[in-house]
Amino acid sequence: MAKNRQVSTKFWSDPFVMDLTCEEKLLFLYLLTNDQVNLSGIYELDVRLIVFQVGIEKEKILAMLDKLYLSNKIALVNGWVAI
């Protein structure tokens, strides 16, 4: 059965999101809506899959994940992410 995720229309006017680059917005939206997301918002993060599905280089993905982590938007622990 397919999972559906709703994203608030206010996502785009959030001050944090407004200050992100286009690639950072794409990654943040991906983290909120990819097929690994569950109700808890905690799931195993496979950077190779992100690179494949989003089309951004691994080094950029890792740097953007660090930015989101340092901004307290996500938590990263041993290959797992919490949104």
PyMOL Python script that loads the backbone (N, CA, C, O; Angstrom):
from pymol import cmd

cmd.read_pdbstr("""\
ATOM      1  N   MET A   1       0.841  -1.181   0.000  1.00  0.00           N
ATOM      2  CA  MET A   1       0.000   0.000   0.000  1.00  0.00           C
ATOM      3  C   MET A   1       0.885   1.243   0.000  1.00  0.00           C
ATOM      4  O   MET A   1       1.858   1.311   0.752  1.00  0.00           O
ATOM      5  N   ALA A   2       0.564   2.199  -0.816  1.00  0.00           N
ATOM      6  CA  ALA A   2       1.349   3.420  -0.923  1.00  0.00           C
ATOM      7  C   ALA A   2       1.152   4.311   0.289  1.00  0.00           C
ATOM      8  O   ALA A   2       0.062   4.405   0.853  1.00  0.00           O
ATOM      9  N   LYS A   3       2.242   4.961   0.672  1.00  0.00           N
ATOM     10  CA  LYS A   3       2.168   5.945   1.749  1.00  0.00           C
ATOM     11  C   LYS A   3       2.091   7.322   1.109  1.00  0.00           C
ATOM     12  O   LYS A   3       2.718   7.580   0.082  1.00  0.00           O
ATOM     13  N   ASN A   4       1.334   8.178   1.713  1.00  0.00           N
ATOM     14  CA  ASN A   4       1.243   9.554   1.243  1.00  0.00           C
ATOM     15  C   ASN A   4       1.680  10.483   2.364  1.00  0.00           C
ATOM     16  O   ASN A   4       1.376  10.248   3.533  1.00  0.00           O
ATOM     17  N   ARG A   5       2.384  11.527   2.001  1.00  0.00           N
ATOM     18  CA  ARG A   5       2.820  12.531   2.962  1.00  0.00           C
ATOM     19  C   ARG A   5       2.306  13.884   2.492  1.00  0.00           C
ATOM     20  O   ARG A   5       2.369  14.217   1.308  1.00  0.00           O
ATOM     21  N   GLN A   6       1.810  14.634   3.421  1.00  0.00           N
ATOM     22  CA  GLN A   6       1.372  15.985   3.102  1.00  0.00           C
ATOM     23  C   GLN A   6       2.419  16.968   3.609  1.00  0.00           C
ATOM     24  O   GLN A   6       2.943  16.826   4.714  1.00  0.00           O
ATOM     25  N   VAL A   7       2.706  17.942   2.802  1.00  0.00           N
ATOM     26  CA  VAL A   7       3.641  18.994   3.181  1.00  0.00           C
ATOM     27  C   VAL A   7       2.848  20.285   3.263  1.00  0.00           C
ATOM     28  O   VAL A   7       2.133  20.653   2.331  1.00  0.00           O
ATOM     29  N   SER A   8       2.982  20.956   4.374  1.00  0.00           N
ATOM     30  CA  SER A   8       2.265  22.212   4.558  1.00  0.00           C
ATOM     31  C   SER A   8       2.687  23.221   3.488  1.00  0.00           C
ATOM     32  O   SER A   8       3.857  23.304   3.116  1.00  0.00           O
ATOM     33  N   THR A   9       1.723  23.970   3.013  1.00  0.00           N
ATOM     34  CA  THR A   9       2.044  25.025   2.044  1.00  0.00           C
ATOM     35  C   THR A   9       2.900  26.111   2.682  1.00  0.00           C
ATOM     36  O   THR A   9       3.529  26.898   1.974  1.00  0.00           O
ATOM     37  N   LYS A  10       2.929  26.162   3.992  1.00  0.00           N
ATOM     38  CA  LYS A  10       3.765  27.136   4.699  1.00  0.00           C
ATOM     39  C   LYS A  10       5.237  26.735   4.689  1.00  0.00           C
ATOM     40  O   LYS A  10       6.099  27.511   5.101  1.00  0.00           O
ATOM     41  N   PHE A  11       5.523  25.520   4.217  1.00  0.00           N
ATOM     42  CA  PHE A  11       6.908  25.054   4.110  1.00  0.00           C
ATOM     43  C   PHE A  11       7.760  26.094   3.381  1.00  0.00           C
ATOM     44  O   PHE A  11       8.860  26.427   3.822  1.00  0.00           O
ATOM     45  N   TRP A  12       7.251  26.592   2.279  1.00  0.00           N
ATOM     46  CA  TRP A  12       8.021  27.498   1.424  1.00  0.00           C
ATOM     47  C   TRP A  12       8.206  28.875   2.014  1.00  0.00           C
ATOM     48  O   TRP A  12       9.127  29.586   1.612  1.00  0.00           O
ATOM     49  N   SER A  13       7.368  29.281   2.952  1.00  0.00           N
ATOM     50  CA  SER A  13       7.520  30.604   3.568  1.00  0.00           C
ATOM     51  C   SER A  13       8.165  30.530   4.948  1.00  0.00           C
ATOM     52  O   SER A  13       8.289  31.550   5.627  1.00  0.00           O
ATOM     53  N   ASP A  14       8.575  29.346   5.365  1.00  0.00           N
ATOM     54  CA  ASP A  14       9.292  29.199   6.632  1.00  0.00           C
ATOM     55  C   ASP A  14      10.634  29.930   6.521  1.00  0.00           C
ATOM     56  O   ASP A  14      11.363  29.725   5.551  1.00  0.00           O
ATOM     57  N   PRO A  15      10.969  30.775   7.495  1.00  0.00           N
ATOM     58  CA  PRO A  15      12.221  31.539   7.421  1.00  0.00           C
ATOM     59  C   PRO A  15      13.464  30.665   7.227  1.00  0.00           C
ATOM     60  O   PRO A  15      14.381  31.045   6.498  1.00  0.00           O
ATOM     61  N   PHE A  16      13.498  29.506   7.870  1.00  0.00           N
ATOM     62  CA  PHE A  16      14.646  28.613   7.692  1.00  0.00           C
ATOM     63  C   PHE A  16      14.735  28.139   6.252  1.00  0.00           C
ATOM     64  O   PHE A  16      15.809  28.175   5.651  1.00  0.00           O
ATOM     65  N   VAL A  17      13.626  27.699   5.698  1.00  0.00           N
ATOM     66  CA  VAL A  17      13.596  27.183   4.330  1.00  0.00           C
ATOM     67  C   VAL A  17      13.924  28.292   3.332  1.00  0.00           C
ATOM     68  O   VAL A  17      14.620  28.056   2.344  1.00  0.00           O
ATOM     69  N   MET A  18      13.430  29.482   3.585  1.00  0.00           N
ATOM     70  CA  MET A  18      13.684  30.596   2.664  1.00  0.00           C
ATOM     71  C   MET A  18      15.170  30.912   2.538  1.00  0.00           C
ATOM     72  O   MET A  18      15.606  31.428   1.509  1.00  0.00           O
ATOM     73  N   ASP A  19      15.950  30.607   3.569  1.00  0.00           N
ATOM     74  CA  ASP A  19      17.387  30.889   3.530  1.00  0.00           C
ATOM     75  C   ASP A  19      18.214  29.739   2.941  1.00  0.00           C
ATOM     76  O   ASP A  19      19.431  29.868   2.802  1.00  0.00           O
ATOM     77  N   LEU A  20      17.578  28.632   2.597  1.00  0.00           N
ATOM     78  CA  LEU A  20      18.297  27.503   2.008  1.00  0.00           C
ATOM     79  C   LEU A  20      18.515  27.705   0.514  1.00  0.00           C
ATOM     80  O   LEU A  20      17.763  28.423  -0.145  1.00  0.00           O
ATOM     81  N   THR A  21      19.557  27.060  -0.012  1.00  0.00           N
ATOM     82  CA  THR A  21      19.764  27.045  -1.460  1.00  0.00           C
ATOM     83  C   THR A  21      18.726  26.110  -2.083  1.00  0.00           C
ATOM     84  O   THR A  21      18.023  25.399  -1.365  1.00  0.00           O
ATOM     85  N   CYS A  22      18.630  26.106  -3.391  1.00  0.00           N
ATOM     86  CA  CYS A  22      17.694  25.210  -4.077  1.00  0.00           C
ATOM     87  C   CYS A  22      17.990  23.752  -3.756  1.00  0.00           C
ATOM     88  O   CYS A  22      17.067  22.978  -3.499  1.00  0.00           O
ATOM     89  N   GLU A  23      19.255  23.368  -3.766  1.00  0.00           N
ATOM     90  CA  GLU A  23      19.614  21.982  -3.467  1.00  0.00           C
ATOM     91  C   GLU A  23      19.307  21.630  -2.018  1.00  0.00           C
ATOM     92  O   GLU A  23      18.874  20.512  -1.739  1.00  0.00           O
ATOM     93  N   GLU A  24      19.521  22.557  -1.091  1.00  0.00           N
ATOM     94  CA  GLU A  24      19.216  22.309   0.315  1.00  0.00           C
ATOM     95  C   GLU A  24      17.714  22.156   0.534  1.00  0.00           C
ATOM     96  O   GLU A  24      17.283  21.319   1.328  1.00  0.00           O
ATOM     97  N   LYS A  25      16.919  22.959  -0.167  1.00  0.00           N
ATOM     98  CA  LYS A  25      15.458  22.820  -0.086  1.00  0.00           C
ATOM     99  C   LYS A  25      15.026  21.454  -0.602  1.00  0.00           C
ATOM    100  O   LYS A  25      14.174  20.799  -0.001  1.00  0.00           O
ATOM    101  N   LEU A  26      15.613  21.026  -1.715  1.00  0.00           N
ATOM    102  CA  LEU A  26      15.286  19.728  -2.291  1.00  0.00           C
ATOM    103  C   LEU A  26      15.622  18.602  -1.315  1.00  0.00           C
ATOM    104  O   LEU A  26      14.816  17.693  -1.116  1.00  0.00           O
ATOM    105  N   LEU A  27      16.802  18.658  -0.709  1.00  0.00           N
ATOM    106  CA  LEU A  27      17.196  17.622   0.236  1.00  0.00           C
ATOM    107  C   LEU A  27      16.282  17.615   1.457  1.00  0.00           C
ATOM    108  O   LEU A  27      15.856  16.547   1.898  1.00  0.00           O
ATOM    109  N   PHE A  28      15.978  18.772   2.004  1.00  0.00           N
ATOM    110  CA  PHE A  28      15.111  18.862   3.182  1.00  0.00           C
ATOM    111  C   PHE A  28      13.725  18.299   2.862  1.00  0.00           C
ATOM    112  O   PHE A  28      13.162  17.543   3.653  1.00  0.00           O
ATOM    113  N   LEU A  29      13.187  18.663   1.722  1.00  0.00           N
ATOM    114  CA  LEU A  29      11.889  18.141   1.296  1.00  0.00           C
ATOM    115  C   LEU A  29      11.965  16.632   1.079  1.00  0.00           C
ATOM    116  O   LEU A  29      11.037  15.907   1.437  1.00  0.00           O
ATOM    117  N   TYR A  30      13.051  16.160   0.501  1.00  0.00           N
ATOM    118  CA  TYR A  30      13.254  14.726   0.307  1.00  0.00           C
ATOM    119  C   TYR A  30      13.249  14.002   1.651  1.00  0.00           C
ATOM    120  O   TYR A  30      12.603  12.964   1.794  1.00  0.00           O
ATOM    121  N   LEU A  31      13.964  14.541   2.633  1.00  0.00           N
ATOM    122  CA  LEU A  31      14.027  13.897   3.946  1.00  0.00           C
ATOM    123  C   LEU A  31      12.645  13.802   4.593  1.00  0.00           C
ATOM    124  O   LEU A  31      12.372  12.870   5.349  1.00  0.00           O
ATOM    125  N   LEU A  32      11.793  14.749   4.298  1.00  0.00           N
ATOM    126  CA  LEU A  32      10.436  14.755   4.855  1.00  0.00           C
ATOM    127  C   LEU A  32       9.485  13.817   4.119  1.00  0.00           C
ATOM    128  O   LEU A  32       8.485  13.382   4.690  1.00  0.00           O
ATOM    129  N   THR A  33       9.782  13.500   2.856  1.00  0.00           N
ATOM    130  CA  THR A  33       8.777  12.820   2.025  1.00  0.00           C
ATOM    131  C   THR A  33       9.229  11.523   1.366  1.00  0.00           C
ATOM    132  O   THR A  33       8.428  10.900   0.669  1.00  0.00           O
ATOM    133  N   ASN A  34      10.472  11.085   1.551  1.00  0.00           N
ATOM    134  CA  ASN A  34      10.923   9.876   0.841  1.00  0.00           C
ATOM    135  C   ASN A  34      10.211   8.629   1.355  1.00  0.00           C
ATOM    136  O   ASN A  34       9.541   8.672   2.386  1.00  0.00           O
ATOM    137  N   ASP A  35      10.357   7.528   0.640  1.00  0.00           N
ATOM    138  CA  ASP A  35       9.596   6.327   0.967  1.00  0.00           C
ATOM    139  C   ASP A  35      10.064   5.592   2.220  1.00  0.00           C
ATOM    140  O   ASP A  35       9.448   4.601   2.612  1.00  0.00           O
ATOM    141  N   GLN A  36      11.123   6.050   2.846  1.00  0.00           N
ATOM    142  CA  GLN A  36      11.585   5.451   4.105  1.00  0.00           C
ATOM    143  C   GLN A  36      10.946   6.111   5.333  1.00  0.00           C
ATOM    144  O   GLN A  36      10.989   5.557   6.431  1.00  0.00           O
ATOM    145  N   VAL A  37      10.361   7.278   5.146  1.00  0.00           N
ATOM    146  CA  VAL A  37       9.769   8.020   6.263  1.00  0.00           C
ATOM    147  C   VAL A  37       8.601   7.236   6.846  1.00  0.00           C
ATOM    148  O   VAL A  37       7.779   6.677   6.120  1.00  0.00           O
ATOM    149  N   ASN A  38       8.547   7.209   8.173  1.00  0.00           N
ATOM    150  CA  ASN A  38       7.422   6.572   8.843  1.00  0.00           C
ATOM    151  C   ASN A  38       6.810   7.580   9.822  1.00  0.00           C
ATOM    152  O   ASN A  38       7.254   8.726   9.894  1.00  0.00           O
ATOM    153  N   LEU A  39       5.814   7.160  10.557  1.00  0.00           N
ATOM    154  CA  LEU A  39       5.123   8.082  11.457  1.00  0.00           C
ATOM    155  C   LEU A  39       6.032   8.651  12.533  1.00  0.00           C
ATOM    156  O   LEU A  39       5.816   9.772  12.994  1.00  0.00           O
ATOM    157  N   SER A  40       7.045   7.898  12.940  1.00  0.00           N
ATOM    158  CA  SER A  40       7.953   8.384  13.976  1.00  0.00           C
ATOM    159  C   SER A  40       8.926   9.432  13.442  1.00  0.00           C
ATOM    160  O   SER A  40       9.462  10.225  14.216  1.00  0.00           O
ATOM    161  N   GLY A  41       9.162   9.445  12.123  1.00  0.00           N
ATOM    162  CA  GLY A  41      10.129  10.373  11.541  1.00  0.00           C
ATOM    163  C   GLY A  41      11.564   9.917  11.730  1.00  0.00           C
ATOM    164  O   GLY A  41      12.498  10.683  11.492  1.00  0.00           O
ATOM    165  N   ILE A  42      11.745   8.664  12.159  1.00  0.00           N
ATOM    166  CA  ILE A  42      13.079   8.105  12.366  1.00  0.00           C
ATOM    167  C   ILE A  42      13.253   6.943  11.395  1.00  0.00           C
ATOM    168  O   ILE A  42      12.443   6.016  11.359  1.00  0.00           O
ATOM    169  N   TYR A  43      14.318   7.011  10.613  1.00  0.00           N
ATOM    170  CA  TYR A  43      14.545   5.942   9.650  1.00  0.00           C
ATOM    171  C   TYR A  43      16.016   5.859   9.276  1.00  0.00           C
ATOM    172  O   TYR A  43      16.777   6.809   9.463  1.00  0.00           O
ATOM    173  N   GLU A  44      16.403   4.698   8.742  1.00  0.00           N
ATOM    174  CA  GLU A  44      17.785   4.503   8.333  1.00  0.00           C
ATOM    175  C   GLU A  44      18.066   5.329   7.081  1.00  0.00           C
ATOM    176  O   GLU A  44      17.288   5.332   6.127  1.00  0.00           O
ATOM    177  N   LEU A  45      19.180   6.017   7.113  1.00  0.00           N
ATOM    178  CA  LEU A  45      19.532   6.937   6.031  1.00  0.00           C
ATOM    179  C   LEU A  45      20.583   6.294   5.141  1.00  0.00           C
ATOM    180  O   LEU A  45      21.665   5.943   5.612  1.00  0.00           O
ATOM    181  N   ASP A  46      20.278   6.138   3.867  1.00  0.00           N
ATOM    182  CA  ASP A  46      21.211   5.585   2.889  1.00  0.00           C
ATOM    183  C   ASP A  46      21.597   6.704   1.926  1.00  0.00           C
ATOM    184  O   ASP A  46      20.837   7.045   1.019  1.00  0.00           O
ATOM    185  N   VAL A  47      22.778   7.269   2.131  1.00  0.00           N
ATOM    186  CA  VAL A  47      23.221   8.409   1.323  1.00  0.00           C
ATOM    187  C   VAL A  47      23.325   8.025  -0.147  1.00  0.00           C
ATOM    188  O   VAL A  47      23.061   8.854  -1.018  1.00  0.00           O
ATOM    189  N   ARG A  48      23.707   6.778  -0.440  1.00  0.00           N
ATOM    190  CA  ARG A  48      23.790   6.332  -1.840  1.00  0.00           C
ATOM    191  C   ARG A  48      22.433   6.432  -2.521  1.00  0.00           C
ATOM    192  O   ARG A  48      22.342   6.812  -3.689  1.00  0.00           O
ATOM    193  N   LEU A  49      21.377   6.090  -1.785  1.00  0.00           N
ATOM    194  CA  LEU A  49      20.028   6.169  -2.336  1.00  0.00           C
ATOM    195  C   LEU A  49      19.625   7.623  -2.571  1.00  0.00           C
ATOM    196  O   LEU A  49      18.990   7.942  -3.576  1.00  0.00           O
ATOM    197  N   ILE A  50      19.994   8.494  -1.646  1.00  0.00           N
ATOM    198  CA  ILE A  50      19.687   9.919  -1.826  1.00  0.00           C
ATOM    199  C   ILE A  50      20.378  10.447  -3.082  1.00  0.00           C
ATOM    200  O   ILE A  50      19.766  11.143  -3.892  1.00  0.00           O
ATOM    201  N   VAL A  51      21.651  10.110  -3.231  1.00  0.00           N
ATOM    202  CA  VAL A  51      22.403  10.544  -4.416  1.00  0.00           C
ATOM    203  C   VAL A  51      21.694  10.075  -5.678  1.00  0.00           C
ATOM    204  O   VAL A  51      21.527  10.848  -6.621  1.00  0.00           O
ATOM    205  N   PHE A  52      21.280   8.823  -5.700  1.00  0.00           N
ATOM    206  CA  PHE A  52      20.612   8.256  -6.867  1.00  0.00           C
ATOM    207  C   PHE A  52      19.257   8.924  -7.122  1.00  0.00           C
ATOM    208  O   PHE A  52      18.951   9.291  -8.257  1.00  0.00           O
ATOM    209  N   GLN A  53      18.449   9.080  -6.076  1.00  0.00           N
ATOM    210  CA  GLN A  53      17.089   9.588  -6.264  1.00  0.00           C
ATOM    211  C   GLN A  53      17.038  11.100  -6.469  1.00  0.00           C
ATOM    212  O   GLN A  53      16.186  11.594  -7.208  1.00  0.00           O
ATOM    213  N   VAL A  54      17.930  11.831  -5.831  1.00  0.00           N
ATOM    214  CA  VAL A  54      17.873  13.293  -5.900  1.00  0.00           C
ATOM    215  C   VAL A  54      18.816  13.853  -6.965  1.00  0.00           C
ATOM    216  O   VAL A  54      18.548  14.904  -7.546  1.00  0.00           O
ATOM    217  N   GLY A  55      19.917  13.149  -7.218  1.00  0.00           N
ATOM    218  CA  GLY A  55      20.838  13.585  -8.265  1.00  0.00           C
ATOM    219  C   GLY A  55      21.826  14.646  -7.827  1.00  0.00           C
ATOM    220  O   GLY A  55      22.299  15.436  -8.644  1.00  0.00           O
ATOM    221  N   ILE A  56      22.139  14.667  -6.546  1.00  0.00           N
ATOM    222  CA  ILE A  56      23.137  15.599  -6.019  1.00  0.00           C
ATOM    223  C   ILE A  56      24.334  14.772  -5.563  1.00  0.00           C
ATOM    224  O   ILE A  56      24.170  13.675  -5.029  1.00  0.00           O
ATOM    225  N   GLU A  57      25.539  15.301  -5.777  1.00  0.00           N
ATOM    226  CA  GLU A  57      26.762  14.586  -5.433  1.00  0.00           C
ATOM    227  C   GLU A  57      26.822  14.259  -3.943  1.00  0.00           C
ATOM    228  O   GLU A  57      26.315  15.003  -3.103  1.00  0.00           O
ATOM    229  N   LYS A  58      27.459  13.119  -3.638  1.00  0.00           N
ATOM    230  CA  LYS A  58      27.547  12.629  -2.266  1.00  0.00           C
ATOM    231  C   LYS A  58      28.171  13.668  -1.325  1.00  0.00           C
ATOM    232  O   LYS A  58      27.672  13.869  -0.218  1.00  0.00           O
ATOM    233  N   GLU A  59      29.237  14.319  -1.744  1.00  0.00           N
ATOM    234  CA  GLU A  59      29.913  15.296  -0.890  1.00  0.00           C
ATOM    235  C   GLU A  59      28.982  16.457  -0.539  1.00  0.00           C
ATOM    236  O   GLU A  59      28.991  16.945   0.591  1.00  0.00           O
ATOM    237  N   LYS A  60      28.183  16.895  -1.510  1.00  0.00           N
ATOM    238  CA  LYS A  60      27.227  17.970  -1.253  1.00  0.00           C
ATOM    239  C   LYS A  60      26.130  17.506  -0.306  1.00  0.00           C
ATOM    240  O   LYS A  60      25.727  18.243   0.594  1.00  0.00           O
ATOM    241  N   ILE A  61      25.645  16.277  -0.510  1.00  0.00           N
ATOM    242  CA  ILE A  61      24.616  15.723   0.374  1.00  0.00           C
ATOM    243  C   ILE A  61      25.125  15.707   1.807  1.00  0.00           C
ATOM    244  O   ILE A  61      24.425  16.142   2.722  1.00  0.00           O
ATOM    245  N   LEU A  62      26.344  15.207   2.007  1.00  0.00           N
ATOM    246  CA  LEU A  62      26.912  15.124   3.351  1.00  0.00           C
ATOM    247  C   LEU A  62      27.057  16.505   3.983  1.00  0.00           C
ATOM    248  O   LEU A  62      26.772  16.675   5.168  1.00  0.00           O
ATOM    249  N   ALA A  63      27.497  17.491   3.203  1.00  0.00           N
ATOM    250  CA  ALA A  63      27.634  18.852   3.724  1.00  0.00           C
ATOM    251  C   ALA A  63      26.270  19.440   4.093  1.00  0.00           C
ATOM    252  O   ALA A  63      26.136  20.114   5.114  1.00  0.00           O
ATOM    253  N   MET A  64      25.263  19.181   3.259  1.00  0.00           N
ATOM    254  CA  MET A  64      23.922  19.709   3.541  1.00  0.00           C
ATOM    255  C   MET A  64      23.305  19.011   4.750  1.00  0.00           C
ATOM    256  O   MET A  64      22.599  19.645   5.534  1.00  0.00           O
ATOM    257  N   LEU A  65      23.562  17.718   4.908  1.00  0.00           N
ATOM    258  CA  LEU A  65      23.072  17.014   6.096  1.00  0.00           C
ATOM    259  C   LEU A  65      23.702  17.604   7.353  1.00  0.00           C
ATOM    260  O   LEU A  65      23.032  17.763   8.374  1.00  0.00           O
ATOM    261  N   ASP A  66      24.994  17.930   7.276  1.00  0.00           N
ATOM    262  CA  ASP A  66      25.661  18.574   8.415  1.00  0.00           C
ATOM    263  C   ASP A  66      25.010  19.913   8.744  1.00  0.00           C
ATOM    264  O   ASP A  66      24.807  20.242   9.913  1.00  0.00           O
ATOM    265  N   LYS A  67      24.686  20.681   7.707  1.00  0.00           N
ATOM    266  CA  LYS A  67      24.043  21.983   7.927  1.00  0.00           C
ATOM    267  C   LYS A  67      22.685  21.801   8.611  1.00  0.00           C
ATOM    268  O   LYS A  67      22.364  22.521   9.557  1.00  0.00           O
ATOM    269  N   LEU A  68      21.893  20.845   8.136  1.00  0.00           N
ATOM    270  CA  LEU A  68      20.581  20.592   8.741  1.00  0.00           C
ATOM    271  C   LEU A  68      20.731  20.101  10.181  1.00  0.00           C
ATOM    272  O   LEU A  68      19.928  20.448  11.048  1.00  0.00           O
ATOM    273  N   TYR A  69      21.760  19.295  10.428  1.00  0.00           N
ATOM    274  CA  TYR A  69      22.032  18.805  11.772  1.00  0.00           C
ATOM    275  C   TYR A  69      22.425  19.959  12.698  1.00  0.00           C
ATOM    276  O   TYR A  69      21.894  20.087  13.802  1.00  0.00           O
ATOM    277  N   LEU A  70      23.350  20.790  12.243  1.00  0.00           N
ATOM    278  CA  LEU A  70      23.817  21.915  13.058  1.00  0.00           C
ATOM    279  C   LEU A  70      22.716  22.952  13.284  1.00  0.00           C
ATOM    280  O   LEU A  70      22.769  23.713  14.249  1.00  0.00           O
ATOM    281  N   SER A  71      21.719  22.983  12.397  1.00  0.00           N
ATOM    282  CA  SER A  71      20.577  23.893  12.538  1.00  0.00           C
ATOM    283  C   SER A  71      19.458  23.280  13.384  1.00  0.00           C
ATOM    284  O   SER A  71      18.391  23.874  13.536  1.00  0.00           O
ATOM    285  N   ASN A  72      19.712  22.087  13.935  1.00  0.00           N
ATOM    286  CA  ASN A  72      18.730  21.376  14.759  1.00  0.00           C
ATOM    287  C   ASN A  72      17.437  21.042  14.020  1.00  0.00           C
ATOM    288  O   ASN A  72      16.370  20.980  14.632  1.00  0.00           O
ATOM    289  N   LYS A  73      17.527  20.827  12.721  1.00  0.00           N
ATOM    290  CA  LYS A  73      16.357  20.420  11.935  1.00  0.00           C
ATOM    291  C   LYS A  73      16.267  18.907  11.813  1.00  0.00           C
ATOM    292  O   LYS A  73      15.184  18.356  11.616  1.00  0.00           O
ATOM    293  N   ILE A  74      17.414  18.233  11.932  1.00  0.00           N
ATOM    294  CA  ILE A  74      17.441  16.777  11.928  1.00  0.00           C
ATOM    295  C   ILE A  74      18.425  16.312  12.997  1.00  0.00           C
ATOM    296  O   ILE A  74      19.279  17.070  13.458  1.00  0.00           O
ATOM    297  N   ALA A  75      18.282  15.052  13.372  1.00  0.00           N
ATOM    298  CA  ALA A  75      19.270  14.397  14.228  1.00  0.00           C
ATOM    299  C   ALA A  75      19.856  13.253  13.427  1.00  0.00           C
ATOM    300  O   ALA A  75      19.134  12.551  12.718  1.00  0.00           O
ATOM    301  N   LEU A  76      21.156  13.061  13.535  1.00  0.00           N
ATOM    302  CA  LEU A  76      21.848  11.993  12.835  1.00  0.00           C
ATOM    303  C   LEU A  76      22.602  11.146  13.859  1.00  0.00           C
ATOM    304  O   LEU A  76      23.431  11.661  14.609  1.00  0.00           O
ATOM    305  N   VAL A  77      22.307   9.837  13.885  1.00  0.00           N
ATOM    306  CA  VAL A  77      22.972   8.939  14.821  1.00  0.00           C
ATOM    307  C   VAL A  77      23.218   7.597  14.127  1.00  0.00           C
ATOM    308  O   VAL A  77      22.277   6.892  13.763  1.00  0.00           O
ATOM    309  N   ASN A  78      24.496   7.259  13.950  1.00  0.00           N
ATOM    310  CA  ASN A  78      24.884   5.944  13.416  1.00  0.00           C
ATOM    311  C   ASN A  78      24.087   5.507  12.188  1.00  0.00           C
ATOM    312  O   ASN A  78      23.578   4.387  12.143  1.00  0.00           O
ATOM    313  N   GLY A  79      23.980   6.378  11.204  1.00  0.00           N
ATOM    314  CA  GLY A  79      23.299   6.026   9.959  1.00  0.00           C
ATOM    315  C   GLY A  79      21.780   6.139  10.006  1.00  0.00           C
ATOM    316  O   GLY A  79      21.097   5.710   9.076  1.00  0.00           O
ATOM    317  N   TRP A  80      21.255   6.705  11.069  1.00  0.00           N
ATOM    318  CA  TRP A  80      19.814   6.930  11.205  1.00  0.00           C
ATOM    319  C   TRP A  80      19.540   8.420  11.267  1.00  0.00           C
ATOM    320  O   TRP A  80      20.370   9.188  11.754  1.00  0.00           O
ATOM    321  N   VAL A  81      18.387   8.830  10.780  1.00  0.00           N
ATOM    322  CA  VAL A  81      17.981  10.235  10.813  1.00  0.00           C
ATOM    323  C   VAL A  81      16.652  10.347  11.536  1.00  0.00           C
ATOM    324  O   VAL A  81      15.795   9.468  11.448  1.00  0.00           O
ATOM    325  N   ALA A  82      16.504  11.446  12.248  1.00  0.00           N
ATOM    326  CA  ALA A  82      15.226  11.782  12.880  1.00  0.00           C
ATOM    327  C   ALA A  82      14.847  13.185  12.405  1.00  0.00           C
ATOM    328  O   ALA A  82      15.639  14.124  12.491  1.00  0.00           O
ATOM    329  N   ILE A  83      13.624  13.301  11.906  1.00  0.00           N
ATOM    330  CA  ILE A  83      13.140  14.578  11.409  1.00  0.00           C
ATOM    331  C   ILE A  83      12.293  15.231  12.483  1.00  0.00           C
ATOM    332  O   ILE A  83      11.776  16.329  12.278  1.00  0.00           O
TER     333      ILE A  83
END
""", "prot")
cmd.dss("prot")
cmd.show_as("cartoon", "prot")
cmd.util.cbc("prot")
cmd.orient("prot")
